């Protein structure tokens, strides 16, 4: 790890000013569960770290003026996962948090930082001798023809097939959550659905936030589909592994027909993946295992597997079906 300057502001406004004055090569630090790992691996080498953990205005969980749930960016994953209002109105989001990591990590990792965690692709985090366009743009992608069992079947390109690793963002995408940010240019609102980008020809660009932009809070709008929801995650081992396939699903049924349905996919795509066409296929119809299978197959209709990850298509389809059935049981 290289030496770096350390700054600790008392307010969000001061944090933005400090980071802006320290660019290029400055990073915000919250829980540190991703940044410090990447610094030790040599993937990240910030010249300045701006520690925002002392900013009280970035904490707290409450009801937003619009009636949704508002969450400060510094709220620990564990606090949000166990919050009564979230568990009642969005069980899928609560489940995405407690299935994501060990208790120790959930106590440290923050909501804002969790959204911006970087891929766990071994070529990205491994030896510099491996080509990785995320770490060294233009160097190539060792995963395309290499060990790609855990890589994406949706949203990949010839330059990168790394999976977005998080769970929370998948659930937030399903329920139309929005993040609020501040920067020297003022306040901005970004739908979590639009936060992350597919790699295309520029895999090093992973999201739409500017380097000087700070997430201050997340807002989750209330919806009946949130109350009847589930996050289903398939992994190599039961405890705290990254998803091979996951699905956040919510349903609102009336007279045994689907009024609203939400389907988002994780573990199979280069960003949290909203399956809008699959959702549309269910509207106005009874939710049965058969109709759920049709929707799941639509969700993976454009999947493009690599040499070693074709199994993710069948696995992902079954994951969506099971998540929809779990959500129906809770409706």
Secondary structure, 3 states (H helix, E strand, C coil): CCCCEEECCCCHHHHHHHHHHCCCCEEEECCCCCHHHHHHHCCCCCCEEEECCCCHHHCCEEECCCCCEEEECCCEHHHHHCCHHHHHHCHHHHHHHHCCCCHHHHHHCEHHHHHCCCCCCHHHHCCCCCCECCCCCCCCECCCCCCCCCCCCECCECCECCCCCCCHHHHHHHCCCEEEEEECCEEEEEEHHHHECCCCCCCCCCECCCCCCEEEEEEECCCHHHHCEEEEEECCCCCCCCCCEEEEEEEEEECCEEEEEEEEEECCECCCEECHHHHHHHCCCCCCHHHHHHHHHHHCCCCCCCCCCCHHHHHHHHHHHHHHHHHHHCC
